Amino acid sequence: MQVEVIGLAEAAVRLRVPYQDAHRLLLTGRLRGEKRGGRWFVSTASLESLLRTSAGPNAPKVEQRASRVNAPKRRR
């Protein structure tokens, strides 16, 4: 059985988060993937599972991380 995969950049687009946040999800294990020839590839089943669990009312939102990253920096 062959597992369907997509590139990490495409996974970030589908998750509506910056590439760096999608990469962090890989490193923390919330998203499953593998590195091939220097590029990350993500299992579409893992991506769909993350999207489903992130849609629940009590689940932490994947998009909340992106809003903090894009927030304006505080002045000192």
HTML snippet that shows the backbone in 3Dmol.js (N, CA, C, O; Angstrom):
<script src="https://3Dmol.org/build/3Dmol-min.js"></script>
<div id="view" style="width:600px;height:400px;position:relative"></div>
<script>
const pdb = `
ATOM      1  N   MET A   1       0.836  -1.174   0.000  1.00  0.00           N
ATOM      2  CA  MET A   1       0.000   0.000   0.000  1.00  0.00           C
ATOM      3  C   MET A   1       0.884   1.241   0.000  1.00  0.00           C
ATOM      4  O   MET A   1       1.809   1.356   0.804  1.00  0.00           O
ATOM      5  N   GLN A   2       0.595   2.155  -0.896  1.00  0.00           N
ATOM      6  CA  GLN A   2       1.390   3.363  -1.020  1.00  0.00           C
ATOM      7  C   GLN A   2       0.697   4.521  -0.293  1.00  0.00           C
ATOM      8  O   GLN A   2      -0.505   4.738  -0.446  1.00  0.00           O
ATOM      9  N   VAL A   3       1.471   5.247   0.488  1.00  0.00           N
ATOM     10  CA  VAL A   3       0.947   6.387   1.245  1.00  0.00           C
ATOM     11  C   VAL A   3       1.026   7.629   0.373  1.00  0.00           C
ATOM     12  O   VAL A   3       2.062   7.906  -0.232  1.00  0.00           O
ATOM     13  N   GLU A   4      -0.078   8.383   0.309  1.00  0.00           N
ATOM     14  CA  GLU A   4      -0.096   9.616  -0.474  1.00  0.00           C
ATOM     15  C   GLU A   4       0.561  10.727   0.341  1.00  0.00           C
ATOM     16  O   GLU A   4       0.248  10.918   1.516  1.00  0.00           O
ATOM     17  N   VAL A   5       1.471  11.454  -0.295  1.00  0.00           N
ATOM     18  CA  VAL A   5       2.183  12.528   0.392  1.00  0.00           C
ATOM     19  C   VAL A   5       2.137  13.811  -0.433  1.00  0.00           C
ATOM     20  O   VAL A   5       1.949  13.784  -1.649  1.00  0.00           O
ATOM     21  N   ILE A   6       2.314  14.939   0.265  1.00  0.00           N
ATOM     22  CA  ILE A   6       2.429  16.239  -0.385  1.00  0.00           C
ATOM     23  C   ILE A   6       3.620  16.956   0.243  1.00  0.00           C
ATOM     24  O   ILE A   6       4.088  16.574   1.316  1.00  0.00           O
ATOM     25  N   GLY A   7       4.103  17.983  -0.424  1.00  0.00           N
ATOM     26  CA  GLY A   7       5.212  18.759   0.110  1.00  0.00           C
ATOM     27  C   GLY A   7       4.785  19.572   1.326  1.00  0.00           C
ATOM     28  O   GLY A   7       3.604  19.866   1.510  1.00  0.00           O
ATOM     29  N   LEU A   8       5.753  19.924   2.142  1.00  0.00           N
ATOM     30  CA  LEU A   8       5.454  20.677   3.359  1.00  0.00           C
ATOM     31  C   LEU A   8       4.874  22.052   3.032  1.00  0.00           C
ATOM     32  O   LEU A   8       4.014  22.542   3.764  1.00  0.00           O
ATOM     33  N   ALA A   9       5.323  22.674   1.962  1.00  0.00           N
ATOM     34  CA  ALA A   9       4.776  23.985   1.581  1.00  0.00           C
ATOM     35  C   ALA A   9       3.284  23.873   1.271  1.00  0.00           C
ATOM     36  O   ALA A   9       2.501  24.728   1.684  1.00  0.00           O
ATOM     37  N   GLU A  10       2.888  22.833   0.550  1.00  0.00           N
ATOM     38  CA  GLU A  10       1.470  22.622   0.243  1.00  0.00           C
ATOM     39  C   GLU A  10       0.681  22.317   1.516  1.00  0.00           C
ATOM     40  O   GLU A  10      -0.455  22.765   1.666  1.00  0.00           O
ATOM     41  N   ALA A  11       1.285  21.552   2.436  1.00  0.00           N
ATOM     42  CA  ALA A  11       0.619  21.254   3.710  1.00  0.00           C
ATOM     43  C   ALA A  11       0.384  22.547   4.496  1.00  0.00           C
ATOM     44  O   ALA A  11      -0.674  22.722   5.100  1.00  0.00           O
ATOM     45  N   ALA A  12       1.358  23.442   4.489  1.00  0.00           N
ATOM     46  CA  ALA A  12       1.208  24.725   5.190  1.00  0.00           C
ATOM     47  C   ALA A  12       0.057  25.532   4.595  1.00  0.00           C
ATOM     48  O   ALA A  12      -0.703  26.164   5.328  1.00  0.00           O
ATOM     49  N   VAL A  13      -0.070  25.513   3.280  1.00  0.00           N
ATOM     50  CA  VAL A  13      -1.172  26.231   2.620  1.00  0.00           C
ATOM     51  C   VAL A  13      -2.507  25.639   3.055  1.00  0.00           C
ATOM     52  O   VAL A  13      -3.437  26.377   3.382  1.00  0.00           O
ATOM     53  N   ARG A  14      -2.606  24.328   3.059  1.00  0.00           N
ATOM     54  CA  ARG A  14      -3.864  23.679   3.459  1.00  0.00           C
ATOM     55  C   ARG A  14      -4.206  23.924   4.920  1.00  0.00           C
ATOM     56  O   ARG A  14      -5.379  24.008   5.281  1.00  0.00           O
ATOM     57  N   LEU A  15      -3.175  24.041   5.769  1.00  0.00           N
ATOM     58  CA  LEU A  15      -3.393  24.317   7.189  1.00  0.00           C
ATOM     59  C   LEU A  15      -3.614  25.806   7.450  1.00  0.00           C
ATOM     60  O   LEU A  15      -4.049  26.195   8.534  1.00  0.00           O
ATOM     61  N   ARG A  16      -3.314  26.624   6.462  1.00  0.00           N
ATOM     62  CA  ARG A  16      -3.411  28.092   6.585  1.00  0.00           C
ATOM     63  C   ARG A  16      -2.486  28.620   7.668  1.00  0.00           C
ATOM     64  O   ARG A  16      -2.867  29.464   8.478  1.00  0.00           O
ATOM     65  N   VAL A  17      -1.263  28.103   7.664  1.00  0.00           N
ATOM     66  CA  VAL A  17      -0.225  28.566   8.588  1.00  0.00           C
ATOM     67  C   VAL A  17       1.048  28.831   7.794  1.00  0.00           C
ATOM     68  O   VAL A  17       1.209  28.311   6.690  1.00  0.00           O
ATOM     69  N   PRO A  18       1.960  29.641   8.351  1.00  0.00           N
ATOM     70  CA  PRO A  18       3.256  29.825   7.693  1.00  0.00           C
ATOM     71  C   PRO A  18       4.036  28.510   7.620  1.00  0.00           C
ATOM     72  O   PRO A  18       3.814  27.598   8.417  1.00  0.00           O
ATOM     73  N   TYR A  19       4.934  28.430   6.670  1.00  0.00           N
ATOM     74  CA  TYR A  19       5.756  27.235   6.474  1.00  0.00           C
ATOM     75  C   TYR A  19       6.452  26.836   7.776  1.00  0.00           C
ATOM     76  O   TYR A  19       6.506  25.653   8.112  1.00  0.00           O
ATOM     77  N   GLN A  20       6.984  27.813   8.509  1.00  0.00           N
ATOM     78  CA  GLN A  20       7.722  27.526   9.740  1.00  0.00           C
ATOM     79  C   GLN A  20       6.835  26.848  10.783  1.00  0.00           C
ATOM     80  O   GLN A  20       7.300  25.980  11.521  1.00  0.00           O
ATOM     81  N   ASP A  21       5.566  27.237  10.848  1.00  0.00           N
ATOM     82  CA  ASP A  21       4.652  26.595  11.794  1.00  0.00           C
ATOM     83  C   ASP A  21       4.356  25.154  11.383  1.00  0.00           C
ATOM     84  O   ASP A  21       4.253  24.273  12.237  1.00  0.00           O
ATOM     85  N   ALA A  22       4.219  24.913  10.087  1.00  0.00           N
ATOM     86  CA  ALA A  22       4.007  23.546   9.600  1.00  0.00           C
ATOM     87  C   ALA A  22       5.243  22.700   9.914  1.00  0.00           C
ATOM     88  O   ALA A  22       5.121  21.533  10.289  1.00  0.00           O
ATOM     89  N   HIS A  23       6.407  23.279   9.764  1.00  0.00           N
ATOM     90  CA  HIS A  23       7.653  22.569  10.086  1.00  0.00           C
ATOM     91  C   HIS A  23       7.706  22.240  11.579  1.00  0.00           C
ATOM     92  O   HIS A  23       8.129  21.149  11.962  1.00  0.00           O
ATOM     93  N   ARG A  24       7.278  23.178  12.414  1.00  0.00           N
ATOM     94  CA  ARG A  24       7.237  22.948  13.858  1.00  0.00           C
ATOM     95  C   ARG A  24       6.273  21.806  14.198  1.00  0.00           C
ATOM     96  O   ARG A  24       6.551  20.999  15.084  1.00  0.00           O
ATOM     97  N   LEU A  25       5.144  21.743  13.494  1.00  0.00           N
ATOM     98  CA  LEU A  25       4.194  20.644  13.716  1.00  0.00           C
ATOM     99  C   LEU A  25       4.842  19.298  13.396  1.00  0.00           C
ATOM    100  O   LEU A  25       4.577  18.304  14.071  1.00  0.00           O
ATOM    101  N   LEU A  26       5.685  19.266  12.372  1.00  0.00           N
ATOM    102  CA  LEU A  26       6.424  18.037  12.040  1.00  0.00           C
ATOM    103  C   LEU A  26       7.394  17.675  13.160  1.00  0.00           C
ATOM    104  O   LEU A  26       7.448  16.527  13.600  1.00  0.00           O
ATOM    105  N   LEU A  27       8.155  18.661  13.613  1.00  0.00           N
ATOM    106  CA  LEU A  27       9.178  18.394  14.619  1.00  0.00           C
ATOM    107  C   LEU A  27       8.587  17.982  15.961  1.00  0.00           C
ATOM    108  O   LEU A  27       9.213  17.229  16.707  1.00  0.00           O
ATOM    109  N   THR A  28       7.387  18.465  16.276  1.00  0.00           N
ATOM    110  CA  THR A  28       6.747  18.101  17.542  1.00  0.00           C
ATOM    111  C   THR A  28       5.920  16.821  17.440  1.00  0.00           C
ATOM    112  O   THR A  28       5.427  16.316  18.449  1.00  0.00           O
ATOM    113  N   GLY A  29       5.768  16.300  16.226  1.00  0.00           N
ATOM    114  CA  GLY A  29       5.050  15.038  16.053  1.00  0.00           C
ATOM    115  C   GLY A  29       3.559  15.178  15.832  1.00  0.00           C
ATOM    116  O   GLY A  29       2.866  14.168  15.710  1.00  0.00           O
ATOM    117  N   ARG A  30       3.038  16.403  15.777  1.00  0.00           N
ATOM    118  CA  ARG A  30       1.597  16.576  15.537  1.00  0.00           C
ATOM    119  C   ARG A  30       1.244  16.299  14.081  1.00  0.00           C
ATOM    120  O   ARG A  30       0.085  16.049  13.751  1.00  0.00           O
ATOM    121  N   LEU A  31       2.250  16.345  13.214  1.00  0.00           N
ATOM    122  CA  LEU A  31       2.078  16.080  11.790  1.00  0.00           C
ATOM    123  C   LEU A  31       3.131  15.053  11.404  1.00  0.00           C
ATOM    124  O   LEU A  31       4.296  15.189  11.778  1.00  0.00           O
ATOM    125  N   ARG A  32       2.726  14.015  10.651  1.00  0.00           N
ATOM    126  CA  ARG A  32       3.682  12.974  10.270  1.00  0.00           C
ATOM    127  C   ARG A  32       4.222  13.219   8.870  1.00  0.00           C
ATOM    128  O   ARG A  32       3.481  13.558   7.947  1.00  0.00           O
ATOM    129  N   GLY A  33       5.514  13.043   8.737  1.00  0.00           N
ATOM    130  CA  GLY A  33       6.134  13.208   7.431  1.00  0.00           C
ATOM    131  C   GLY A  33       7.539  12.642   7.443  1.00  0.00           C
ATOM    132  O   GLY A  33       7.997  12.075   8.435  1.00  0.00           O
ATOM    133  N   GLU A  34       8.209  12.811   6.321  1.00  0.00           N
ATOM    134  CA  GLU A  34       9.590  12.335   6.225  1.00  0.00           C
ATOM    135  C   GLU A  34      10.371  13.242   5.294  1.00  0.00           C
ATOM    136  O   GLU A  34       9.811  13.917   4.431  1.00  0.00           O
ATOM    137  N   LYS A  35      11.673  13.236   5.493  1.00  0.00           N
ATOM    138  CA  LYS A  35      12.548  14.055   4.679  1.00  0.00           C
ATOM    139  C   LYS A  35      13.137  13.183   3.570  1.00  0.00           C
ATOM    140  O   LYS A  35      13.687  12.113   3.831  1.00  0.00           O
ATOM    141  N   ARG A  36      13.013  13.653   2.343  1.00  0.00           N
ATOM    142  CA  ARG A  36      13.555  12.942   1.185  1.00  0.00           C
ATOM    143  C   ARG A  36      14.378  13.925   0.369  1.00  0.00           C
ATOM    144  O   ARG A  36      13.852  14.920  -0.129  1.00  0.00           O
ATOM    145  N   GLY A  37      15.648  13.650   0.235  1.00  0.00           N
ATOM    146  CA  GLY A  37      16.498  14.503  -0.590  1.00  0.00           C
ATOM    147  C   GLY A  37      16.512  15.960  -0.145  1.00  0.00           C
ATOM    148  O   GLY A  37      16.593  16.865  -0.976  1.00  0.00           O
ATOM    149  N   GLY A  38      16.432  16.188   1.160  1.00  0.00           N
ATOM    150  CA  GLY A  38      16.483  17.545   1.686  1.00  0.00           C
ATOM    151  C   GLY A  38      15.144  18.262   1.750  1.00  0.00           C
ATOM    152  O   GLY A  38      15.082  19.405   2.204  1.00  0.00           O
ATOM    153  N   ARG A  39      14.076  17.620   1.306  1.00  0.00           N
ATOM    154  CA  ARG A  39      12.741  18.237   1.348  1.00  0.00           C
ATOM    155  C   ARG A  39      11.823  17.410   2.234  1.00  0.00           C
ATOM    156  O   ARG A  39      11.936  16.186   2.295  1.00  0.00           O
ATOM    157  N   TRP A  40      10.904  18.101   2.925  1.00  0.00           N
ATOM    158  CA  TRP A  40       9.926  17.426   3.773  1.00  0.00           C
ATOM    159  C   TRP A  40       8.678  17.092   2.979  1.00  0.00           C
ATOM    160  O   TRP A  40       8.197  17.892   2.177  1.00  0.00           O
ATOM    161  N   PHE A  41       8.164  15.894   3.217  1.00  0.00           N
ATOM    162  CA  PHE A  41       6.909  15.448   2.622  1.00  0.00           C
ATOM    163  C   PHE A  41       5.997  14.980   3.752  1.00  0.00           C
ATOM    164  O   PHE A  41       6.440  14.322   4.694  1.00  0.00           O
ATOM    165  N   VAL A  42       4.731  15.328   3.644  1.00  0.00           N
ATOM    166  CA  VAL A  42       3.751  15.060   4.698  1.00  0.00           C
ATOM    167  C   VAL A  42       2.710  14.073   4.196  1.00  0.00           C
ATOM    168  O   VAL A  42       2.253  14.158   3.056  1.00  0.00           O
ATOM    169  N   SER A  43       2.345  13.143   5.053  1.00  0.00           N
ATOM    170  CA  SER A  43       1.281  12.192   4.751  1.00  0.00           C
ATOM    171  C   SER A  43      -0.048  12.941   4.698  1.00  0.00           C
ATOM    172  O   SER A  43      -0.376  13.683   5.623  1.00  0.00           O
ATOM    173  N   THR A  44      -0.812  12.753   3.628  1.00  0.00           N
ATOM    174  CA  THR A  44      -2.110  13.431   3.529  1.00  0.00           C
ATOM    175  C   THR A  44      -3.067  12.927   4.610  1.00  0.00           C
ATOM    176  O   THR A  44      -3.923  13.679   5.076  1.00  0.00           O
ATOM    177  N   ALA A  45      -2.930  11.665   5.010  1.00  0.00           N
ATOM    178  CA  ALA A  45      -3.784  11.126   6.080  1.00  0.00           C
ATOM    179  C   ALA A  45      -3.487  11.850   7.393  1.00  0.00           C
ATOM    180  O   ALA A  45      -4.407  12.170   8.145  1.00  0.00           O
ATOM    181  N   SER A  46      -2.212  12.108   7.673  1.00  0.00           N
ATOM    182  CA  SER A  46      -1.835  12.829   8.878  1.00  0.00           C
ATOM    183  C   SER A  46      -2.346  14.266   8.835  1.00  0.00           C
ATOM    184  O   SER A  46      -2.813  14.797   9.842  1.00  0.00           O
ATOM    185  N   LEU A  47      -2.256  14.884   7.672  1.00  0.00           N
ATOM    186  CA  LEU A  47      -2.736  16.254   7.500  1.00  0.00           C
ATOM    187  C   LEU A  47      -4.242  16.333   7.734  1.00  0.00           C
ATOM    188  O   LEU A  47      -4.717  17.218   8.446  1.00  0.00           O
ATOM    189  N   GLU A  48      -4.991  15.408   7.136  1.00  0.00           N
ATOM    190  CA  GLU A  48      -6.448  15.391   7.309  1.00  0.00           C
ATOM    191  C   GLU A  48      -6.829  15.126   8.758  1.00  0.00           C
ATOM    192  O   GLU A  48      -7.794  15.703   9.260  1.00  0.00           O
ATOM    193  N   SER A  49      -6.083  14.261   9.435  1.00  0.00           N
ATOM    194  CA  SER A  49      -6.337  13.979  10.837  1.00  0.00           C
ATOM    195  C   SER A  49      -6.109  15.229  11.689  1.00  0.00           C
ATOM    196  O   SER A  49      -6.906  15.530  12.577  1.00  0.00           O
ATOM    197  N   LEU A  50      -5.039  15.944  11.422  1.00  0.00           N
ATOM    198  CA  LEU A  50      -4.757  17.177  12.162  1.00  0.00           C
ATOM    199  C   LEU A  50      -5.839  18.217  11.912  1.00  0.00           C
ATOM    200  O   LEU A  50      -6.261  18.905  12.842  1.00  0.00           O
ATOM    201  N   LEU A  51      -6.288  18.341  10.681  1.00  0.00           N
ATOM    202  CA  LEU A  51      -7.348  19.291  10.361  1.00  0.00           C
ATOM    203  C   LEU A  51      -8.647  18.934  11.087  1.00  0.00           C
ATOM    204  O   LEU A  51      -9.355  19.817  11.570  1.00  0.00           O
ATOM    205  N   ARG A  52      -8.956  17.635  11.160  1.00  0.00           N
ATOM    206  CA  ARG A  52     -10.168  17.190  11.863  1.00  0.00           C
ATOM    207  C   ARG A  52     -10.082  17.481  13.357  1.00  0.00           C
ATOM    208  O   ARG A  52     -11.031  18.005  13.940  1.00  0.00           O
ATOM    209  N   THR A  53      -8.959  17.148  13.978  1.00  0.00           N
ATOM    210  CA  THR A  53      -8.828  17.338  15.424  1.00  0.00           C
ATOM    211  C   THR A  53      -8.723  18.812  15.778  1.00  0.00           C
ATOM    212  O   THR A  53      -9.134  19.210  16.868  1.00  0.00           O
ATOM    213  N   SER A  54      -8.190  19.621  14.893  1.00  0.00           N
ATOM    214  CA  SER A  54      -8.067  21.055  15.160  1.00  0.00           C
ATOM    215  C   SER A  54      -9.392  21.776  14.992  1.00  0.00           C
ATOM    216  O   SER A  54      -9.525  22.935  15.385  1.00  0.00           O
ATOM    217  N   ALA A  55     -10.375  21.094  14.409  1.00  0.00           N
ATOM    218  CA  ALA A  55     -11.671  21.727  14.173  1.00  0.00           C
ATOM    219  C   ALA A  55     -12.623  21.554  15.353  1.00  0.00           C
ATOM    220  O   ALA A  55     -13.691  22.166  15.372  1.00  0.00           O
ATOM    221  N   GLY A  56     -12.259  20.735  16.336  1.00  0.00           N
ATOM    222  CA  GLY A  56     -13.131  20.512  17.478  1.00  0.00           C
ATOM    223  C   GLY A  56     -13.254  21.746  18.350  1.00  0.00           C
ATOM    224  O   GLY A  56     -12.366  22.598  18.340  1.00  0.00           O
ATOM    225  N   PRO A  57     -14.343  21.860  19.107  1.00  0.00           N
ATOM    226  CA  PRO A  57     -14.577  23.063  19.904  1.00  0.00           C
ATOM    227  C   PRO A  57     -13.552  23.283  21.013  1.00  0.00           C
ATOM    228  O   PRO A  57     -13.263  24.428  21.360  1.00  0.00           O
ATOM    229  N   ASN A  58     -13.000  22.212  21.573  1.00  0.00           N
ATOM    230  CA  ASN A  58     -12.041  22.355  22.674  1.00  0.00           C
ATOM    231  C   ASN A  58     -10.601  22.143  22.242  1.00  0.00           C
ATOM    232  O   ASN A  58      -9.689  22.212  23.066  1.00  0.00           O
ATOM    233  N   ALA A  59     -10.389  21.888  20.966  1.00  0.00           N
ATOM    234  CA  ALA A  59      -9.042  21.622  20.470  1.00  0.00           C
ATOM    235  C   ALA A  59      -8.288  22.930  20.245  1.00  0.00           C
ATOM    236  O   ALA A  59      -8.885  23.928  19.841  1.00  0.00           O
ATOM    237  N   PRO A  60      -6.984  22.930  20.503  1.00  0.00           N
ATOM    238  CA  PRO A  60      -6.204  24.130  20.205  1.00  0.00           C
ATOM    239  C   PRO A  60      -6.189  24.369  18.701  1.00  0.00           C
ATOM    240  O   PRO A  60      -6.032  23.430  17.920  1.00  0.00           O
ATOM    241  N   LYS A  61      -6.348  25.593  18.309  1.00  0.00           N
ATOM    242  CA  LYS A  61      -6.417  25.926  16.891  1.00  0.00           C
ATOM    243  C   LYS A  61      -5.020  26.028  16.300  1.00  0.00           C
ATOM    244  O   LYS A  61      -4.136  26.660  16.878  1.00  0.00           O
ATOM    245  N   VAL A  62      -4.829  25.404  15.147  1.00  0.00           N
ATOM    246  CA  VAL A  62      -3.561  25.490  14.436  1.00  0.00           C
ATOM    247  C   VAL A  62      -3.340  26.925  13.993  1.00  0.00           C
ATOM    248  O   VAL A  62      -2.206  27.406  14.000  1.00  0.00           O
ATOM    249  N   GLU A  63      -4.408  27.620  13.605  1.00  0.00           N
ATOM    250  CA  GLU A  63      -4.291  28.969  13.079  1.00  0.00           C
ATOM    251  C   GLU A  63      -3.935  29.994  14.151  1.00  0.00           C
ATOM    252  O   GLU A  63      -3.433  31.067  13.816  1.00  0.00           O
ATOM    253  N   GLN A  64      -4.178  29.700  15.427  1.00  0.00           N
ATOM    254  CA  GLN A  64      -3.827  30.648  16.488  1.00  0.00           C
ATOM    255  C   GLN A  64      -2.337  30.904  16.506  1.00  0.00           C
ATOM    256  O   GLN A  64      -1.906  32.029  16.761  1.00  0.00           O
ATOM    257  N   ARG A  65      -1.550  29.895  16.244  1.00  0.00           N
ATOM    258  CA  ARG A  65      -0.096  30.039  16.211  1.00  0.00           C
ATOM    259  C   ARG A  65       0.294  31.028  15.118  1.00  0.00           C
ATOM    260  O   ARG A  65       1.164  31.873  15.325  1.00  0.00           O
ATOM    261  N   ALA A  66      -0.341  30.924  13.970  1.00  0.00           N
ATOM    262  CA  ALA A  66      -0.020  31.811  12.851  1.00  0.00           C
ATOM    263  C   ALA A  66      -0.340  33.256  13.191  1.00  0.00           C
ATOM    264  O   ALA A  66       0.408  34.152  12.802  1.00  0.00           O
ATOM    265  N   SER A  67      -1.428  33.508  13.904  1.00  0.00           N
ATOM    266  CA  SER A  67      -1.789  34.880  14.215  1.00  0.00           C
ATOM    267  C   SER A  67      -0.771  35.509  15.159  1.00  0.00           C
ATOM    268  O   SER A  67      -0.528  36.713  15.083  1.00  0.00           O
ATOM    269  N   ARG A  68      -0.178  34.728  16.035  1.00  0.00           N
ATOM    270  CA  ARG A  68       0.852  35.272  16.918  1.00  0.00           C
ATOM    271  C   ARG A  68       2.129  35.571  16.142  1.00  0.00           C
ATOM    272  O   ARG A  68       2.806  36.563  16.414  1.00  0.00           O
ATOM    273  N   VAL A  69       2.454  34.725  15.189  1.00  0.00           N
ATOM    274  CA  VAL A  69       3.665  34.930  14.400  1.00  0.00           C
ATOM    275  C   VAL A  69       3.543  36.201  13.578  1.00  0.00           C
ATOM    276  O   VAL A  69       4.517  36.940  13.435  1.00  0.00           O
ATOM    277  N   ASN A  70       2.363  36.465  13.038  1.00  0.00           N
ATOM    278  CA  ASN A  70       2.168  37.618  12.177  1.00  0.00           C
ATOM    279  C   ASN A  70       1.769  38.877  12.934  1.00  0.00           C
ATOM    280  O   ASN A  70       1.556  39.924  12.323  1.00  0.00           O
ATOM    281  N   ALA A  71       1.666  38.788  14.255  1.00  0.00           N
ATOM    282  CA  ALA A  71       1.271  39.943  15.047  1.00  0.00           C
ATOM    283  C   ALA A  71       2.368  41.009  15.040  1.00  0.00           C
ATOM    284  O   ALA A  71       3.552  40.682  14.964  1.00  0.00           O
ATOM    285  N   PRO A  72       1.980  42.268  15.119  1.00  0.00           N
ATOM    286  CA  PRO A  72       3.000  43.327  15.163  1.00  0.00           C
ATOM    287  C   PRO A  72       3.866  43.197  16.402  1.00  0.00           C
ATOM    288  O   PRO A  72       3.401  42.773  17.460  1.00  0.00           O
ATOM    289  N   LYS A  73       5.123  43.566  16.259  1.00  0.00           N
ATOM    290  CA  LYS A  73       6.037  43.493  17.385  1.00  0.00           C
ATOM    291  C   LYS A  73       5.800  44.663  18.320  1.00  0.00           C
ATOM    292  O   LYS A  73       5.441  45.759  17.889  1.00  0.00           O
ATOM    293  N   ARG A  74       6.006  44.414  19.616  1.00  0.00           N
ATOM    294  CA  ARG A  74       5.829  45.471  20.615  1.00  0.00           C
ATOM    295  C   ARG A  74       7.002  46.421  20.591  1.00  0.00           C
ATOM    296  O   ARG A  74       8.143  46.028  20.349  1.00  0.00           O
ATOM    297  N   ARG A  75       6.702  47.666  20.843  1.00  0.00           N
ATOM    298  CA  ARG A  75       7.766  48.655  20.973  1.00  0.00           C
ATOM    299  C   ARG A  75       8.246  48.662  22.419  1.00  0.00           C
ATOM    300  O   ARG A  75       7.471  48.449  23.351  1.00  0.00           O
ATOM    301  N   ARG A  76       9.500  48.905  22.577  1.00  0.00           N
ATOM    302  CA  ARG A  76      10.059  48.961  23.934  1.00  0.00           C
ATOM    303  C   ARG A  76      10.204  50.372  24.385  1.00  0.00           C
ATOM    304  O   ARG A  76      10.659  50.619  25.502  1.00  0.00           O
TER     305      ARG A  76
END
`;
const viewer = $3Dmol.createViewer("view");
viewer.addModel(pdb, "pdb");
viewer.setStyle({}, {cartoon: {color: "spectrum"}});
viewer.zoomTo();
viewer.render();
</script>
